[in-house]
């Protein structure tokens, strides 16, 4: 670890940058060269942090600063305070290496001739590797430099350096400087001291006062490979232009400093558990949400779904059962024809079937100039039991008309079947049991409800609806208990009537009602909302239901009032205000940029954010 490192701190350097430079320093002692108004050392807390880090890393800290307050704080925290003057012998220890600089062009030589009173030394910005200091104070002052394009002319001894400093550059050397831009570094030092008669190199204050504006803490650390060029100072006109530019920059900086402040306020409201019920009326007669009367616009849905399924008979017994079927009776007469129950109908094969009820067959009508017979369906049963009566679809006549020689009626009043007759059997046969019948009814009812709900869901889409109640009606079986049949069918119709509402309408009603009645803010997406089953009013036709709400409610925060109350307040006043503000659980205020210490006086520069956990 090298013995000493010097860190030059400028007025606007941030303390975290200074602390990082100190942490990276590999020296046993670190000397901070400070201007009078160094912001990084104005706070006592920063010096305490520096002391803790120096003790942790085992480094000695020395301060060189003209500010009495910083000196007093430095003493209080055990830092070494350097005197304000430096001995001349230390200056004479510096060794120089002569370098050959690039030739100056004509324009540069003209500027050099303008003013022979001022010299400036142009030093390149150091790289990270150049931040390392030598092992001791003597080596610290002896950084040899060599331009990449220059020519090494040899090292000057201490005695030669002293003589050169006393003599200064000769006229010939000055001529040489103007011709090819070269001059020995040692004679350059002497020339600078001669031309700056008012300068006091022993005065430490010149260390920080001479730093150019905008320099950083790294500016005074020597670069290990940067050449030294000597130029004459700019002329009076150029200096005035530079001064004007600097004044403009300072003015612009001041304008930015005082006008760019902004604030970000983050507030978390007080929360509480919420459980409430809202009675609502929903109707397709309402066009919009009415929170005062808890009315919601809705859409009525009426769905019916019929289900038919086949079932196998599980019973078996000796039976003598007659076949059954359905026929369609046609009447081509100009008058209606009445047929009593048990009227005989004869198949082409001579099998007799009897009607199970009385019917009246309408008379024929004329449609588009053509006569169209009247028709009527009727169920018939075989005159005798047996499987031979299980006939395929066919035609039928009424033998009674033939027996009475009523040819017209016999030919014009006839019947046909569209399906085969079934059920005729004699002997052992499968029969429908009571269990078969009940199972068929239950299965059809469940399927009818399922299909009806599926049809309702497809119709209702993204709307919200109360839990629907499906009614299954008209459950019928093709065979009754103890009837012979290998299989039978059962059918049933499911029906439902309900109403659907938009999610946004429901959320608006909940937010407004709870806000008005309980003075709470709610977030619908964080709530458990249940639309209870209700019923349609017989008088108004509206669907009357209860809406159950459970979740978290939050205190109502007066955003505009808080912003207005805080404008122009200091950080301490802001904290005090927010601690006592109604409904505020936690709050955070961020002022930016970092130099802003008060809330802006313009609402446009304040951003307010509510956080609901």
C-alpha angles and dihedrals in degrees: 000000000000117000104237140016126185120211117192110209120200125212097259100038112128118240093235089058091049091048091050091051089051092049091052094047112110095199130108091226126036120195117201114205105202135186118228095261102038104161094203091065099040094091121072091213090063092055089049090053091049091050092051092050093046091052091047093052096036095238130145117231124209126184129207108188138136093213109106092204093054090046090052092048090046091054090047091056095045100255122149112250114210122217119252096245134062127209120252095229088067089059093053093057092073115111123206135199119211114239133188111230128203114278113264119242123232095263092053092048089053091054090047091055093049095076123014092180101075133061128180129194114219111209123186119238109263123246122224090266091053091060092079115102127212123259099263143016093264093056090044089069096042105070105154116215131200127180113229089233096034130100122241106236097181137267123291118226124232092255093049090049091053092049093047091049091053095045101041124201118320124234090254091054090050089052088050089051090055093046103047106001097246130129133153114262092229094054089045090060090051092048091051092052093048095048093045098056092162094054120103110200089189090062108097092199088073088066094072100021092059094053111112118247112270094030116144134212089272096055099092098046109105121244113231095220107028119119122226115236124188121213135169116249121262122272125262095264093051091047090053091050091050090048091051091050091050092049089051091050091050091049092049090049091052091050091051091045094056101035108039100069118128137170136215115201118194117188130183110199125220111266134207138181115269131200120160144142126228120195112216139183117216124193141154085229090070114086099191144010114284107192093179092065097024094243124158130190113237146170122240119225125195115185131179124181126182120206127193125186137175123233135188122237114239102189128087133192146137108282142170102203132170124228120247137200147150124256133187114227116211125202117197093173122108089238131056120263124220119207122188127220114280091031107161122242118189126208122217086258092058097254114146124221125181129214116244096214142021118265140180116219113210121239122258119273134207116241119178090343094309129108113241117194120232115243140202131179122226135172117239135192131208116262089229137023122256144095094263088077091064090097131169122249114294148128132295138199132200107243093195091071090051092048089055091046090241095150096171094056092040091057099036101041106062140138141222136193125221098193136041119265116246141185101057110134144140122200130007113007144157112262135190112255128205089252091052090052095048093046091052092050094048094046093049092048093052092046092047091053092047094049092045093052091048090052090048092051091052091051098043096051114175095350120116117240135176118255102287124230112216119203119203114208139173098032106179136174126210091219130038127222114292092016114133114246136129089221141000139191133236128195136185139174123225119205134186137173120192143140133242130209136192116260091227091054092051091048092050092051093049094046094048098043095047091043092051099041103033102022092232135130116229133187109215093207089060094049134089104231123187124186104206123217110265138163141248114260113240091213104042101019090226121134109244115206145148124242113209116204126191131170140066129337124196133208115260109252119207098221097178093049093050092050092047092048094049099047111121095004124136125242092261092050091048092054092047093049096049093048090060099035114121116255096006114132097174134352139185130194123194117193117196146233097035095251093060111104101168136058112261116255093223121082090211089068095052121085115196121198129183118205119201110192 
